[in-house]
Amino acid sequence: MKNIFLILIFVTINIKCQQVYPLNTEGKSDLPKGSYFKDFDGELTPYIGIWKGNWEGKTIYIELRKVKYYLGTTPTNGNYHDVILGERKVIDMNGTILIDRISNFNELNSEFFGIYSKFSNPSQKQIDFVPKNMCGATASLDVTFVNPSKTQMNVHFEYTPSYLENTCPYYDLVKQGGEYPINFPKDILLTKQ
């Protein structure tokens, strides 16, 4: 009797355990809610770290981390995924810090989120960029490693279409053909530190 009770407890625990699948599993929507899509193959590992680049007299640092992230609208309808999250720090040529989100890295509201395959070119990897205080403006960053050791990558910035509210402090600037003052280059070579 004691053995039957222990077997029932073991079976009950196993039924409630999280199901773990490879990160790029097809048909994710058909799998049980609460599943975990884990980076077993280390696909995200080369992106992890602090990356540095220079443009127009400024230096940018981007810190990318791999985290287990919940994707869902309620606690019961989503799944967990290994993703890359990131924050940035921008310093001008005089050493003045223009932006520093790395010092207070925010995994719940980070500026960078990804890595994805580009819809129009699945071999091209992208990361989403959501700069703070820019009225909801977002961009996609095409990221391409340029050497076999994956210590350098080219990053290409492209705005994604978004609605511009007339309450945005940059409304007139953008409507007159200007760009949001986001302090990010259109193209840059980053080197892993």
N, CA, C and O of each residue as an XYZ file, in Angstrom:
772
protein
N       0.826     -1.196      0.000
C       0.000      0.000      0.000
C       0.872      1.263      0.000
O       0.598      2.235     -0.704
N       1.916      1.212      0.804
C       2.829      2.338      0.892
C       3.496      2.602     -0.464
O       3.672      3.756     -0.855
N       3.868      1.529     -1.183
C       4.496      1.673     -2.494
C       3.534      2.263     -3.522
O       3.941      3.078     -4.349
N       2.276      1.866     -3.481
C       1.274      2.404     -4.407
C       1.097      3.900     -4.163
O       0.997      4.674     -5.115
N       1.057      4.310     -2.906
C       0.929      5.718     -2.559
C       2.120      6.528     -3.089
O       1.932      7.617     -3.632
N       3.334      6.007     -2.938
C       4.532      6.687     -3.429
C       4.532      6.787     -4.957
O       4.941      7.804     -5.517
N       4.073      5.734     -5.622
C       3.996      5.757     -7.084
C       2.992      6.813     -7.541
O       3.262      7.539     -8.498
N       1.845      6.914     -6.878
C       0.845      7.921     -7.226
C       1.394      9.339     -7.045
O       1.146     10.210     -7.879
N       2.124      9.571     -5.978
C       2.728     10.890     -5.758
C       3.726     11.193     -6.869
O       3.732     12.302     -7.403
N       4.562     10.235     -7.221
C       5.572     10.419     -8.263
C       4.915     10.728     -9.604
O       5.367     11.627    -10.313
N       3.859     10.003     -9.968
C       3.153     10.221    -11.236
C       2.505     11.603    -11.244
O       2.563     12.300    -12.257
N       1.896     12.010    -10.146
C       1.261     13.320    -10.052
C       2.278     14.437    -10.221
O       2.019     15.413    -10.924
N       3.426     14.300     -9.584
C       4.478     15.308     -9.707
C       4.964     15.394    -11.144
O       5.148     16.496    -11.661
N       5.174     14.269    -11.797
C       5.654     14.268    -13.184
C       4.662     14.895    -14.144
O       5.068     15.549    -15.105
N       3.374     14.711    -13.907
C       2.358     15.285    -14.783
C       2.400     16.814    -14.696
O       2.194     17.499    -15.698
N       2.666     17.345    -13.507
C       2.697     18.786    -13.301
C       4.031     19.423    -13.698
O       4.123     20.650    -13.756
N       5.055     18.633    -13.971
C       6.368     19.176    -14.302
C       6.328     19.906    -15.642
O       5.544     19.590    -16.537
N       7.192     20.875    -15.733
C       7.310     21.663    -16.947
C       7.894     20.811    -18.079
O       8.879     20.099    -17.883
N       7.285     20.889    -19.252
C       7.788     20.195    -20.429
C       8.875     21.066    -21.051
O       8.669     22.265    -21.236
N      10.018     20.487    -21.375
C      11.138     21.241    -21.934
C      11.381     20.783    -23.366
O      11.459     19.587    -23.645
N      11.501     21.766    -24.282
C      11.691     21.501    -25.696
C      12.873     22.333    -26.214
O      13.233     23.337    -25.601
N      13.475     21.926    -27.331
C      14.524     22.763    -27.933
C      13.969     24.126    -28.331
O      12.786     24.252    -28.648
N      14.811     25.126    -28.313
C      14.428     26.514    -28.570
C      13.663     26.682    -29.874
O      12.667     27.405    -29.908
N      14.101     26.035    -30.943
C      13.478     26.233    -32.258
C      12.470     25.151    -32.621
O      12.339     24.788    -33.790
N      11.770     24.645    -31.640
C      10.741     23.631    -31.877
C       9.628     24.206    -32.753
O       9.134     25.306    -32.504
N       9.243     23.452    -33.777
C       8.125     23.865    -34.645
C       6.799     23.581    -33.940
O       6.721     22.681    -33.104
N       5.772     24.334    -34.271
C       4.435     24.083    -33.737
C       4.311     24.378    -32.257
O       3.621     23.653    -31.539
N       4.962     25.421    -31.789
C       4.950     25.754    -30.358
C       3.544     25.969    -29.827
O       3.259     25.645    -28.674
N       2.658     26.517    -30.662
C       1.308     26.813    -30.190
C       0.516     25.550    -29.866
O      -0.469     25.612    -29.130
N       0.935     24.396    -30.410
C       0.235     23.140    -30.149
C       0.742     22.434    -28.894
O       0.166     21.428    -28.480
N       1.802     22.941    -28.290
C       2.402     22.289    -27.131
C       1.780     22.811    -25.841
O       1.166     23.878    -25.839
N       1.931     22.070    -24.744
C       1.272     22.461    -23.483
C       1.704     23.842    -22.996
O       2.869     24.220    -23.119
N       0.750     24.586    -22.442
C       1.072     25.872    -21.831
C       2.005     25.625    -20.658
O       1.918     24.598    -19.985
N       2.884     26.563    -20.425
C       3.860     26.416    -19.356
C       5.121     25.693    -19.794
O       6.024     25.478    -18.986
N       5.194     25.308    -21.086
C       6.389     24.640    -21.599
C       7.572     25.596    -21.578
O       7.408     26.813    -21.505
N       8.756     25.025    -21.644
C       9.989     25.819    -21.644
C      10.770     25.478    -22.897
O      11.135     24.323    -23.115
N      11.030     26.502    -23.738
C      11.802     26.338    -24.957
C      13.225     26.786    -24.662
O      13.529     27.978    -24.631
N      14.079     25.811    -24.449
C      15.426     26.018    -23.922
C      16.469     25.997    -25.041
O      16.345     25.257    -26.018
N      17.483     26.815    -24.873
C      18.588     26.912    -25.823
C      19.594     25.790    -25.547
O      20.696     26.041    -25.058
N      19.206     24.555    -25.866
C      20.072     23.390    -25.634
C      21.348     23.449    -26.460
O      22.407     23.020    -26.003
N      21.250     23.983    -27.682
C      22.376     23.957    -28.619
C      23.318     25.156    -28.480
O      24.302     25.251    -29.214
N      23.033     26.066    -27.553
C      23.895     27.227    -27.365
C      23.824     28.227    -28.508
O      24.769     28.982    -28.736
N      22.713     28.235    -29.222
C      22.532     29.156    -30.352
C      22.635     30.618    -29.918
O      23.117     31.461    -30.675
N      22.180     30.917    -28.699
C      22.184     32.297    -28.216
C      23.501     32.693    -27.547
O      23.776     33.881    -27.378
N      24.302     31.721    -27.173
C      25.531     31.973    -26.409
C      26.475     32.981    -27.059
O      27.010     33.828    -26.343
N      26.714     32.942    -28.376
C      27.654     33.918    -28.959
C      27.229     35.381    -28.771
O      28.075     36.274    -28.826
N      25.953     35.636    -28.553
C      25.466     37.004    -28.404
C      25.703     37.559    -26.999
O      25.747     38.775    -26.811
N      25.855     36.677    -26.017
C      25.955     37.080    -24.613
C      27.251     37.849    -24.366
O      28.322     37.439    -24.812
N      27.139     38.968    -23.652
C      28.325     39.722    -23.267
C      28.137     41.210    -23.469
O      27.037     41.686    -23.751
N      29.234     41.934    -23.319
C      29.230     43.381    -23.543
C      29.899     43.649    -24.878
O      31.004     43.177    -25.142
N      29.213     44.412    -25.713
C      29.671     44.749    -27.059
C      29.932     46.247    -27.108
O      29.203     47.031    -26.499
N      30.967     46.640    -27.828
C      31.365     48.039    -27.901
C      31.553     48.468    -29.349
O      32.057     47.708    -30.176
N      31.138     49.698    -29.642
C      31.336     50.261    -30.969
C      31.426     51.775    -30.894
O      31.083     52.373    -29.875
N      31.891     52.397    -31.980
C      32.044     53.852    -32.050
C      31.373     54.388    -33.297
O      31.417     53.769    -34.360
N      30.744     55.559    -33.151
C      30.179     56.267    -34.302
C      30.038     57.742    -33.938
O      29.677     58.089    -32.814
N      30.326     58.587    -34.897
C      30.170     60.041    -34.767
C      30.713     60.578    -33.441
O      30.083     61.425    -32.808
N      31.876     60.089    -33.024
C      32.503     60.565    -31.794
C      31.899     60.016    -30.518
O      32.284     60.428    -29.423
N      30.960     59.094    -30.639
C      30.319     58.494    -29.464
C      30.736     57.037    -29.351
O      31.092     56.392    -30.337
N      30.684     56.538    -28.126
C      30.950     55.124    -27.865
C      29.685     54.505    -27.302
O      29.050     55.060    -26.405
N      29.328     53.358    -27.838
C      28.162     52.639    -27.338
C      28.607     51.300    -26.778
O      29.444     50.610    -27.360
N      28.034     50.951    -25.646
C      28.188     49.629    -25.046
C      26.805     49.008    -25.021
O      25.837     49.650    -24.614
N      26.711     47.776    -25.452
C      25.447     47.044    -25.373
C      25.724     45.763    -24.600
O      26.578     44.964    -24.983
N      24.999     45.582    -23.519
C      25.118     44.337    -22.752
C      23.945     43.439    -23.112
O      22.783     43.829    -22.993
N      24.271     42.229    -23.556
C      23.245     41.242    -23.916
C      23.343     40.069    -22.959
O      24.430     39.561    -22.682
N      22.188     39.646    -22.457
C      22.103     38.515    -21.531
C      21.102     37.492    -22.050
O      20.119     37.840    -22.705
N      21.369     36.224    -21.746
C      20.385     35.177    -22.046
C      19.592     34.932    -20.769
O      20.162     34.682    -19.707
N      18.266     35.008    -20.891
C      17.406     34.796    -19.726
C      16.233     33.887    -20.097
O      15.833     33.795    -21.257
N      15.707     33.231    -19.091
C      14.472     32.456    -19.240
C      13.335     33.457    -19.068
O      13.180     34.048    -17.999
N      12.536     33.646    -20.123
C      11.563     34.727    -20.186
C      10.172     34.154    -20.419
O       9.993     33.264    -21.251
N       9.187     34.663    -19.686
C       7.807     34.208    -19.848
C       7.117     35.029    -20.920
O       7.089     36.257    -20.836
N       6.559     34.370    -21.929
C       5.799     35.032    -22.983
C       4.349     34.588    -22.890
O       4.013     33.453    -23.227
N       3.508     35.478    -22.437
C       2.086     35.196    -22.300
C       1.390     36.410    -21.729
O       2.033     37.290    -21.158
N       0.078     36.461    -21.879
C      -0.673     37.612    -21.378
C      -1.224     37.383    -19.976
O      -1.582     38.336    -19.283
N      -1.292     36.128    -19.559
C      -1.716     35.801    -18.198
C      -0.764     34.736    -17.655
O      -0.004     34.142    -18.420
N      -0.796     34.490    -16.346
C       0.113     33.487    -15.780
C      -0.113     32.061    -16.276
O       0.723     31.189    -16.040
N      -1.233     31.812    -16.961
C      -1.532     30.433    -17.362
C      -1.580     30.200    -18.863
O      -1.756     29.055    -19.280
N      -1.432     31.236    -19.706
C      -1.615     31.003    -21.144
C      -0.328     31.093    -21.954
O      -0.384     31.080    -23.184
N       0.816     31.181    -21.311
C       2.053     31.359    -22.059
C       3.064     30.264    -21.838
O       2.779     29.235    -21.225
N       4.259     30.509    -22.354
C       5.374     29.579    -22.239
C       6.634     30.344    -21.881
O       6.682     31.571    -21.966
N       7.650     29.600    -21.481
C       8.950     30.175    -21.173
C       9.885     29.939    -22.351
O       9.844     28.887    -22.989
N      10.717     30.918    -22.629
C      11.666     30.830    -23.742
C      13.001     31.399    -23.282
O      13.030     32.376    -22.534
N      14.092     30.807    -23.715
C      15.386     31.455    -23.567
C      15.441     32.549    -24.618
O      15.225     32.289    -25.802
N      15.729     33.769    -24.194
C      15.808     34.908    -25.105
C      17.032     35.746    -24.748
O      17.636     35.577    -23.689
N      17.375     36.635    -25.641
C      18.412     37.626    -25.396
C      17.729     38.936    -25.024
O      16.851     39.416    -25.741
N      18.141     39.506    -23.898
C      17.694     40.835    -23.489
C      18.918     41.734    -23.414
O      20.024     41.263    -23.145
N      18.722     43.028    -23.651
C      19.869     43.919    -23.628
C      19.547     45.337    -23.217
O      18.411     45.802    -23.310
N      20.583     46.004    -22.761
C      20.528     47.426    -22.412
C      21.767     48.102    -22.996
O      22.705     47.419    -23.408
N      21.781     49.424    -23.035
C      22.893     50.149    -23.650
C      23.379     51.297    -22.787
O      22.695     51.783    -21.887
N      24.589     51.699    -23.108
C      25.210     52.878    -22.509
C      25.877     53.640    -23.648
O      26.601     53.052    -24.452
N      25.633     54.957    -23.720
C      26.209     55.793    -24.767
C      26.994     56.919    -24.093
O      26.490     57.605    -23.204
N      28.242     57.092    -24.539
C      29.133     58.111    -23.982
C      29.625     58.988    -25.130
O      30.039     58.475    -26.170
N      29.582     60.317    -24.944
C      30.065     61.191    -26.010
C      31.586     61.346    -25.940
O      32.222     60.811    -25.032
N      32.166     62.070    -26.887
C      33.630     62.174    -26.989
C      34.265     62.890    -25.804
O      35.475     62.785    -25.604
N      33.474     63.619    -25.012
C      33.993     64.304    -23.827
C      33.880     63.446    -22.563
O      34.250     63.879    -21.472
N      33.364     62.225    -22.725
C      33.206     61.338    -21.578
C      31.886     61.494    -20.850
O      31.663     60.858    -19.820
N      31.013     62.332    -21.377
C      29.697     62.529    -20.763
C      28.800     61.337    -21.088
O      28.674     60.944    -22.247
N      28.186     60.773    -20.070
C      27.264     59.651    -20.269
C      25.924     60.215    -20.724
O      25.266     60.954    -19.991
N      25.531     59.860    -21.936
C      24.277     60.334    -22.508
C      23.113     59.423    -22.146
O      22.001     59.890    -21.900
N      23.374     58.137    -22.116
C      22.369     57.121    -21.770
C      23.096     56.037    -20.995
O      24.187     55.620    -21.382
N      22.498     55.580    -19.905
C      23.063     54.436    -19.190
C      21.942     53.582    -18.618
O      21.420     53.855    -17.537
N      21.586     52.551    -19.358
C      20.594     51.586    -18.884
C      21.268     50.295    -18.434
O      20.615     49.417    -17.870
N      22.576     50.175    -18.680
C      23.298     48.978    -18.253
C      23.428     48.941    -16.735
O      23.281     47.879    -16.130
N      23.703     50.088    -16.111
C      23.900     50.129    -14.655
C      22.675     49.637    -13.897
O      22.794     49.092    -12.800
N      21.500     49.830    -14.484
C      20.249     49.362    -13.869
C      19.527     48.442    -14.846
O      18.374     48.679    -15.206
N      20.218     47.394    -15.267
C      19.680     46.453    -16.266
C      18.289     45.993    -15.828
O      18.107     45.526    -14.704
N      17.318     46.128    -16.720
C      15.934     45.813    -16.391
C      15.442     44.661    -17.256
O      15.095     44.858    -18.421
N      15.412     43.467    -16.692
C      14.979     42.293    -17.460
C      13.489     42.310    -17.777
O      13.045     41.585    -18.667
N      12.715     43.115    -17.073
C      11.277     43.179    -17.342
C      10.926     44.229    -18.380
O       9.824     44.209    -18.930
N      11.845     45.146    -18.657
C      11.549     46.243    -19.570
C      12.817     46.681    -20.300
O      13.134     47.870    -20.351
N      13.530     45.719    -20.859
C      14.803     46.041    -21.508
C      14.578     46.636    -22.899
O      13.514     46.473    -23.497
N      15.606     47.330    -23.398
C      15.496     47.968    -24.705
C      15.678     46.990    -25.864
O      15.155     47.221    -26.955
N      16.410     45.906    -25.641
C      16.680     44.927    -26.696
C      16.056     43.588    -26.323
O      16.132     43.156    -25.173
N      15.430     42.927    -27.320
C      14.749     41.657    -27.087
C      14.846     40.817    -28.356
O      14.527     41.304    -29.440
N      15.275     39.583    -28.241
C      15.378     38.721    -29.425
C      16.140     37.460    -29.082
O      16.173     37.094    -27.907
N      16.682     36.851    -29.920
C      17.114     36.894    -31.300
C      16.078     36.140    -32.153
O      15.581     35.088    -31.749
N      15.763     36.681    -33.320
C      14.794     36.077    -34.219
C      15.398     35.910    -35.610
O      16.406     36.529    -35.952
N      14.759     35.064    -36.389
C      15.071     35.005    -37.814
C      14.213     36.049    -38.517
O      13.022     36.179    -38.234
N      14.816     36.779    -39.418
C      14.092     37.802    -40.168
C      13.061     37.118    -41.056
O      13.360     36.113    -41.702
N      11.847     37.662    -41.087
C      10.766     37.042    -41.853
C      11.111     36.932    -43.330
O      10.885     35.891    -43.946
N      11.662     38.009    -43.905
C      11.955     38.020    -45.341
C      13.230     37.257    -45.705
O      13.457     36.940    -46.873
N      14.060     36.963    -44.700
C      15.307     36.239    -44.932
C      15.651     35.451    -43.664
O      16.380     35.953    -42.809
N      15.141     34.234    -43.532
C      15.307     33.469    -42.290
C      16.752     33.235    -41.849
O      16.988     32.945    -40.676
N      17.722     33.352    -42.756
C      19.112     33.163    -42.333
C      19.660     34.421    -41.646
O      20.691     34.357    -40.976
N      18.979     35.559    -41.806
C      19.385     36.807    -41.165
C      18.777     36.885    -39.765
O      17.570     36.699    -39.609
N      19.589     37.155    -38.754
C      19.105     37.266    -37.376
C      18.795     38.724    -37.053
O      19.451     39.646    -37.537
N      17.770     38.901    -36.216
C      17.341     40.235    -35.802
C      17.116     40.278    -34.308
O      16.886     39.260    -33.655
N      17.190     41.479    -33.794
C      16.813     41.731    -32.406
C      15.928     42.974    -32.407
O      16.187     43.918    -33.154
N      14.896     42.981    -31.584
C      14.013     44.140    -31.485
C      14.661     45.185    -30.589
O      15.309     44.855    -29.596
N      14.478     46.443    -30.950
C      14.996     47.565    -30.177
C      13.839     48.492    -29.866
O      13.194     49.019    -30.772
N      13.577     48.692    -28.577
C      12.493     49.562    -28.127
C      13.115     50.631    -27.227
O      13.166     50.465    -26.008
N      13.592     51.738    -27.833
C      14.225     52.786    -27.023
C      13.212     53.426    -26.085
O      12.057     53.641    -26.450
N      13.655     53.722    -24.890
C      12.757     54.294    -23.886
C      12.511     55.772    -24.156
O      13.375     56.478    -24.676
N      11.316     56.225    -23.792
C      10.912     57.632    -23.899
C      10.918     58.145    -25.338
O      11.220     59.312    -25.587
N      10.586     57.272    -26.271
C      10.547     57.666    -27.684
C       9.161     57.448    -28.269
O       9.026     57.156    -29.457
N       8.131     57.587    -27.442
C       6.738     57.582    -27.903
C       6.353     56.281    -28.607
O       5.523     56.296    -29.516
N       6.934     55.178    -28.207
C       6.574     53.892    -28.795
C       7.290     53.554    -30.081
O       6.985     52.533    -30.697
N       8.234     54.379    -30.508
C       9.010     54.059    -31.721
C       9.823     52.797    -31.465
O      10.397     52.622    -30.390
N       9.864     51.925    -32.459
C      10.622     50.681    -32.338
C      11.454     50.476    -33.602
O      11.219     51.096    -34.639
N      12.418     49.598    -33.475
C      13.272     49.295    -34.619
C      13.645     47.822    -34.592
O      13.557     47.157    -33.560
N      14.059     47.336    -35.739
C      14.653     46.009    -35.857
C      16.129     46.205    -36.141
O      16.518     47.062    -36.935
N      16.937     45.405    -35.488
C      18.374     45.447    -35.720
C      18.786     44.148    -36.375
O      18.659     43.077    -35.782
N      19.283     44.238    -37.604
C      19.869     43.068    -38.262
C      21.247     42.875    -37.657
O      22.057     43.802    -37.652
N      21.525     41.680    -37.144
C      22.822     41.401    -36.529
C      23.500     40.267    -37.301
O      22.913     39.210    -37.534
N      24.757     40.518    -37.691
C      25.505     39.555    -38.494
C      26.917     39.441    -37.950
O      27.643     40.433    -37.890
N      27.310     38.238    -37.552
C      28.691     38.024    -37.131
C      29.597     38.146    -38.346
O      29.266     37.664    -39.429
N      30.759     38.802    -38.157
C      31.650     39.031    -39.290
C      32.930     38.203    -39.233
O      33.739     38.241    -40.160
N      33.114     37.456    -38.148
C      34.299     36.597    -38.072
C      33.910     35.247    -37.470
O      32.915     35.153    -36.751
N      34.698     34.192    -37.762
C      34.347     32.848    -37.290
C      34.290     32.719    -35.763
O      33.538     31.896    -35.242
N      35.075     33.520    -35.050
C      35.066     33.431    -33.591
C      33.883     34.172    -32.968
O      33.693     34.125    -31.752
N      33.099     34.847    -33.786
C      31.894     35.561    -33.369
C      32.181     36.592    -32.273
O      31.432     36.716    -31.304
N      33.283     37.328    -32.452
C      33.638     38.389    -31.518
C      33.377     39.770    -32.105
O      33.591     40.781    -31.437
N      32.915     39.815    -33.356
C      32.512     41.066    -33.983
C      31.206     40.835    -34.733
O      30.988     39.785    -35.337
N      30.347     41.848    -34.676
C      29.102     41.750    -35.445
C      28.712     43.108    -35.983
O      28.866     44.136    -35.323
N      28.201     43.083    -37.203
C      27.611     44.269    -37.804
C      26.166     44.369    -37.338
O      25.453     43.370    -37.242
N      25.756     45.590    -37.053
C      24.377     45.855    -36.646
C      23.823     46.917    -37.585
O      24.418     47.979    -37.766
N      22.676     46.614    -38.178
C      21.990     47.547    -39.083
C      20.630     47.884    -38.485
O      19.850     46.987    -38.163
N      20.348     49.164    -38.337
C      19.142     49.691    -37.704
C      18.086     50.020    -38.751
O      18.383     50.665    -39.756
N      16.842     49.573    -38.514
C      15.700     49.946    -39.357
C      14.485     50.175    -38.476
O      14.109     49.309    -37.687
N      13.863     51.364    -38.615
C      12.628     51.619    -37.871
C      11.561     50.626    -38.302
O      11.512     50.229    -39.466
N      10.712     50.227    -37.376
C       9.531     49.445    -37.732
C       8.347     50.413    -37.732
O       8.311     51.340    -36.923
N       7.390     50.211    -38.616
C       6.255     51.135    -38.676
C       5.536     51.211    -37.325
O       5.295     50.197    -36.670
N       5.206     52.427    -36.935
C       4.462     52.618    -35.690
C       3.607     53.872    -35.808
O       3.856     54.733    -36.652
N       2.623     53.961    -34.972
C       1.712     55.105    -34.969
C       2.332     56.239    -34.150
O       2.860     55.993    -33.066
N       2.276     57.450    -34.641
C       2.838     58.608    -33.964
C       1.698     59.453    -33.395
O       0.928     60.057    -34.141
N       1.603     59.485    -32.078
C       0.575     60.286    -31.390
C       0.973     61.760    -31.437
O       2.155     62.090    -31.344
N      -0.010     62.641    -31.581
C       0.315     64.070    -31.612
C       0.723     64.606    -30.237
O       1.138     65.759    -30.130
N       0.614     63.802    -29.201
C       1.068     64.190    -27.861
C       2.553     63.890    -27.647
O       3.130     64.270    -26.629
N       3.156     63.213    -28.606
C       4.572     62.877    -28.506
C       5.406     64.162    -28.574
O       5.161     64.999    -29.442
N       6.386     64.335    -27.678
C       7.207     65.553    -27.723
C       8.018     65.688    -29.019
O       8.515     66.774    -29.318
N       8.158     64.616    -29.783
C       8.918     64.654    -31.041
C       7.998     64.667    -32.267
O       8.456     64.484    -33.395
N       6.714     64.883    -32.042
C       5.724     64.823    -33.117
C       6.091     65.749    -34.279
O       6.173     65.303    -35.423
N       6.311     67.023    -33.995
C       6.616     67.985    -35.066
C       7.917     67.624    -35.775
O       7.994     67.693    -37.002
N       8.929     67.243    -35.020
C      10.221     66.860    -35.598
C      10.054     65.711    -36.591
O      10.564     65.774    -37.710
N       9.350     64.676    -36.185
C       9.170     63.495    -37.034
C       8.272     63.815    -38.223
O       8.546     63.360    -39.333
N       7.206     64.587    -38.017
C       6.298     64.947    -39.106
C       6.992     65.798    -40.176
O       6.592     65.791    -41.340
N       8.035     66.531    -39.768
C       8.769     67.384    -40.716
C       9.951     66.632    -41.336
O      10.812     67.239    -41.971
N       9.987     65.318    -41.149
C      11.021     64.509    -41.787
C      12.225     64.212    -40.915
O      13.153     63.534    -41.356
N      12.227     64.704    -39.693
C      13.326     64.423    -38.774
C      13.187     63.028    -38.164
O      12.224     62.308    -38.427
N      14.157     62.676    -37.359
C      14.139     61.361    -36.710
C      14.108     61.528    -35.202
O      14.523     62.554    -34.663
N      13.610     60.507    -34.536
C      13.628     60.487    -33.080
C      15.076     60.615    -32.589
O      15.982     60.044    -33.196
N      15.301     61.348    -31.512
C      16.663     61.489    -30.981
C      17.041     60.290    -30.096
O      17.148     60.415    -28.876
N      17.237     59.146    -30.722
C      17.427     57.924    -29.935
C      18.873     57.596    -29.620
O      19.140     56.700    -28.819
N      19.811     58.300    -30.231
C      21.226     58.045    -29.971
C      21.617     56.604    -30.299
O      22.106     55.859    -29.450
N      21.386     56.244    -31.549
C      21.764     54.905    -32.019
C      22.133     55.013    -33.499
O      21.416     55.652    -34.269
N      23.245     54.394    -33.903
C      23.683     54.512    -35.301
C      22.854     53.665    -36.259
O      22.239     52.675    -35.862
N      22.848     54.072    -37.527
C      22.167     53.273    -38.563
C      22.931     51.990    -38.843
O      22.326     50.942    -39.071
N      24.247     52.064    -38.827
C      25.112     50.892    -39.045
C      26.323     51.028    -38.143
O      26.887     52.112    -37.996
N      26.714     49.913    -37.540
C      27.881     49.945    -36.655
C      28.494     48.552    -36.539
O      27.796     47.541    -36.611
N      29.804     48.524    -36.361
C      30.517     47.284    -36.074
C      30.740     47.240    -34.570
O      31.336     48.152    -33.999
N      30.262     46.181    -33.932
C      30.451     46.005    -32.487
C      31.474     44.912    -32.237
O      31.518     43.911    -32.952
N      32.295     45.114    -31.214
C      33.311     44.140    -30.831
C      33.023     43.672    -29.409
O      32.757     44.478    -28.517
N      33.079     42.369    -29.215
C      32.831     41.795    -27.891
C      33.992     42.155    -26.967
O      35.159     42.035    -27.343
N      33.665     42.588    -25.777
C      34.672     43.001    -24.793
C      35.063     41.844    -23.882
O      35.899     42.012    -22.995
